[in-house]
Amino acid sequence: MRVAIAGAGLAGLSCAKYLVDAGHIPIVLERRDVLGGKVAAWKDKDGDWYETGLHIFFGAYPNMLQLFNELGIEDRLQWKEHAMIMNQPNNPGVYSRFDFPDLPAPWNGVAAILRNNDMLTWEEKVRFAIGLVPLMLRGQAYVEEMDQYSWTEWLRQHRIPERVNEEIFIAMSKSLNFIGPDEISATVILTALTRFLQEKNGSQMAFLDGAPTERLCQPLVDYITERGGEVHLNAPLKEIQLDSQGSVSGFLIQGLKGAADQTLAVDTYVSAMPVDPLKVMLPDRWREMDYFKQLDELAGVPVINIHLWFDRKLTDIDHLLFSRSPLLSVYADMSNTCREYANPDKSMLELVLAPAKDWIVRPDEEIIAATMAELEKLFPQQIPTPAKLLKYKVVKTPRSVYQATPGRQAYRPSQPTPISNFYLTGDYTLQRYLASMEGAVLSGKLTAQAICRDQQAIMSEQTISESEPEGSSV
Ligand SMILES: Cc1cc2nc3c(=O)[nH]c(=O)nc-3n(C[C@H](O)[C@H](O)[C@H](O)COP(=O)(O)OP(=O)(O)OC[C@H]3O[C@@H](n4cnc5c(N)ncnc54)[C@H](O)[C@@H]3O)c2cc1C
């Protein structure tokens, strides 16, 4: 069976990978000239990489880790010490650590929290632990139910002082969905806490050893094409064409640089585009269907990824850092954390600016000036002097992952759609992980499974009707 997939992000590529494994022929069409979507990366004129986002892999990413194993590239994940490291806003240049000892879950997490006395009081720790009892007792059902509340509302309901937001959960919300705890759904934080507390290495972090486009997406493309699939860059889906029944008859691919548009007609079609461009492209005949109408409730959140190259080392910390700054979210010195970006003498900081809604339209110079002002608090010994900023790169994503405000879970669509030959994949589709790389890879796998299942059902129906003796009736 030939399957057209629009979008070569992790979801589209994962879907194609699992389709070739099942003996099908995926044809992936990517709008841009670069693989990876939200993990895309580019080289500047000096040969330095810059990326759409600072990306962290977690121990609690089973589908992603399985994919690395299946591709034979598991050595490309650089695992860091099992810890979370946070800046202390009132103590510039000083860090507070949550170190996870070598104990089974959840005791390693409990020990990490109990042993950190910089951030939470004992009373706050006890109240928080009591707040988590329903989570322990009721698991995923409870997590889903809490989608009606923001994280701050959840804290209030459990009489947990909102100060814990200042200490921990502003940083956590910003890192998970680029918004603050007043806006984020409690489901998002509870999902992350569940994974981190249930699995011994759930919160352990890894950096990829180079740019995701080359080190993760390209091996996926090689795997797919070596087994008969195709991946085409510069191939934007322009229109989803329908037959008289309302099913898909073809994907119209826009011809670039004066070339004519072309229709690709195959057996099955998949959108692996983010939800925002998909909404724009929906055929009019589908728009009134409840399944597609629910997509109006999902929209991408803005975020900015900043790269700063310095003339000297600012830190030797080989880990992700939570800035706890009002402007910034997480950051890392990539010259320490990532083999391909390594430099023993000079730092390259990659920083996520979030929430970014007030910044996304501002010029790069303003964004860099504000970031440098924040860095004076994070690196008071080096910034503004003696460290010199050599160059910078700002990558803005006005609509990134879907904004996970309360109530969004109900609108995340299943991978199969009411249209028999059309499927969705992408981190925003319904799967038990958040809008993340793990969610994208899992959604791709679920879409491939749904396609194979439906194909098998059609084939066995045909076999049954072919083998039925003439004249038999039900
Ligand atoms: C700044 C930032 C930091 C992040 N940090 C992390 C992290 O630390 N850990 C983590 O797990 N996740 C992180 N994420 C989230 C993660 O990157 C995404 O969840 C994941 O990559 C989404 O994959 P996807 O395939 O669903 O969508 P996308 O990556 O958006 O892929 C969609 C693809 O569709 C293509 N497309 C769009 N329109 C068309 C068209 N008309 N025709 C053909 N193709 C089209 C796009 O160009 C794109 O390539 C981060 C994201 C950002 C932006």
The ligand as an SDF file (V2000), in Angstrom:
LIG
                    3D

 53 58  0  0  0  0  0  0  0  0999 V2000
   11.8040   25.7360   21.4530 C   0  0  0  0  0  0  0  0  0  0  0  0
   11.3340   24.3100   21.5600 C   0  0  0  0  0  0  0  0  0  0  0  0
   11.8690   23.4840   22.5370 C   0  0  0  0  0  0  0  0  0  0  0  0
   11.4080   22.1840   22.6860 C   0  0  0  0  0  0  0  0  0  0  0  0
   11.9790   21.3810   23.6410 N   0  0  0  0  0  0  0  0  0  0  0  0
   11.5960   20.0950   23.7410 C   0  0  0  0  0  0  0  0  0  0  0  0
   12.2590   19.2130   24.6380 C   0  0  0  0  0  0  0  0  0  0  0  0
   13.2120   19.6030   25.3270 O   0  0  0  0  0  0  0  0  0  0  0  0
   11.8370   17.9220   24.7120 N   0  0  0  0  0  0  0  0  0  0  0  0
   10.7920   17.4570   23.9360 C   0  0  0  0  0  0  0  0  0  0  0  0
   10.4660   16.2760   24.0250 O   0  0  0  0  0  0  0  0  0  0  0  0
   10.1570   18.2810   23.0810 N   0  0  0  0  0  0  0  0  0  0  0  0
   10.5220   19.5720   22.9520 C   0  0  0  0  0  0  0  0  0  0  0  0
    9.8970   20.3970   22.0530 N   0  0  0  0  0  0  0  0  0  0  0  0
    8.7040   19.8860   21.3430 C   0  0  0  0  0  0  0  0  0  0  0  0
    9.0570   19.0090   20.1480 C   0  0  0  0  0  0  0  0  0  0  0  0
    9.9920   19.6560   19.3180 O   0  0  0  0  0  0  0  0  0  0  0  0
    7.7870   18.7540   19.3370 C   0  0  0  0  0  0  0  0  0  0  0  0
    6.7920   18.2490   20.2000 O   0  0  0  0  0  0  0  0  0  0  0  0
    7.9670   17.7500   18.2000 C   0  0  0  0  0  0  0  0  0  0  0  0
    9.1750   17.9520   17.5060 O   0  0  0  0  0  0  0  0  0  0  0  0
    6.7770   17.9010   17.2330 C   0  0  0  0  0  0  0  0  0  0  0  0
    6.8910   16.9920   16.1650 O   0  0  0  0  0  0  0  0  0  0  0  0
    5.7150   16.8800   15.0930 P   0  0  0  0  0  0  0  0  0  0  0  0
    6.2120   15.9630   14.0350 O   0  0  0  0  0  0  0  0  0  0  0  0
    4.4450   16.5660   15.7790 O   0  0  0  0  0  0  0  0  0  0  0  0
    5.5070   18.3600   14.4820 O   0  0  0  0  0  0  0  0  0  0  0  0
    6.5370   19.2670   13.6890 P   0  0  0  0  0  0  0  0  0  0  0  0
    7.9040   19.0650   14.1690 O   0  0  0  0  0  0  0  0  0  0  0  0
    5.9830   20.6460   13.7210 O   0  0  0  0  0  0  0  0  0  0  0  0
    6.4640   18.7140   12.1750 O   0  0  0  0  0  0  0  0  0  0  0  0
    5.4910   19.1290   11.2650 C   0  0  0  0  0  0  0  0  0  0  0  0
    6.1120   19.2080    9.8750 C   0  0  0  0  0  0  0  0  0  0  0  0
    5.0800   19.5140    8.9190 O   0  0  0  0  0  0  0  0  0  0  0  0
    5.6440   20.3790    7.9540 C   0  0  0  0  0  0  0  0  0  0  0  0
    4.5840   21.0410    7.2140 N   0  0  0  0  0  0  0  0  0  0  0  0
    3.7990   22.0790    7.6010 C   0  0  0  0  0  0  0  0  0  0  0  0
    2.9690   22.4310    6.5950 N   0  0  0  0  0  0  0  0  0  0  0  0
    3.2170   21.5830    5.5680 C   0  0  0  0  0  0  0  0  0  0  0  0
    2.6950   21.4550    4.2480 C   0  0  0  0  0  0  0  0  0  0  0  0
    1.7410   22.2760    3.7890 N   0  0  0  0  0  0  0  0  0  0  0  0
    3.1880   20.4800    3.4480 N   0  0  0  0  0  0  0  0  0  0  0  0
    4.1610   19.6320    3.8800 C   0  0  0  0  0  0  0  0  0  0  0  0
    4.7150   19.7330    5.1240 N   0  0  0  0  0  0  0  0  0  0  0  0
    4.2420   20.6980    5.9510 C   0  0  0  0  0  0  0  0  0  0  0  0
    6.5040   21.3100    8.7990 C   0  0  0  0  0  0  0  0  0  0  0  0
    7.4250   22.0280    8.0010 O   0  0  0  0  0  0  0  0  0  0  0  0
    7.1560   20.3200    9.7550 C   0  0  0  0  0  0  0  0  0  0  0  0
    8.3420   19.7990    9.2230 O   0  0  0  0  0  0  0  0  0  0  0  0
   10.3570   21.6990   21.8590 C   0  0  0  0  0  0  0  0  0  0  0  0
    9.8260   22.5180   20.8540 C   0  0  0  0  0  0  0  0  0  0  0  0
   10.3120   23.8070   20.6920 C   0  0  0  0  0  0  0  0  0  0  0  0
    9.7460   24.6690   19.5960 C   0  0  0  0  0  0  0  0  0  0  0  0
  1  2  1  0
  2  3  1  0
  2 52  2  0
  3  4  2  0
  4  5  1  0
  4 50  1  0
  5  6  2  0
  6  7  1  0
  6 13  1  0
  7  8  2  0
  7  9  1  0
  9 10  1  0
 10 11  2  0
 10 12  1  0
 12 13  2  0
 13 14  1  0
 14 15  1  0
 14 50  1  0
 15 16  1  0
 16 17  1  0
 16 18  1  0
 18 19  1  0
 18 20  1  0
 20 21  1  0
 20 22  1  0
 22 23  1  0
 23 24  1  0
 24 25  2  0
 24 26  1  0
 24 27  1  0
 27 28  1  0
 28 29  2  0
 28 30  1  0
 28 31  1  0
 31 32  1  0
 32 33  1  0
 33 34  1  0
 33 48  1  0
 34 35  1  0
 35 36  1  0
 35 46  1  0
 36 37  1  0
 36 45  1  0
 37 38  2  0
 38 39  1  0
 39 40  1  0
 39 45  2  0
 40 41  1  0
 40 42  2  0
 42 43  1  0
 43 44  2  0
 44 45  1  0
 46 47  1  0
 46 48  1  0
 48 49  1  0
 50 51  2  0
 51 52  1  0
 52 53  1  0
M  END
$$$$
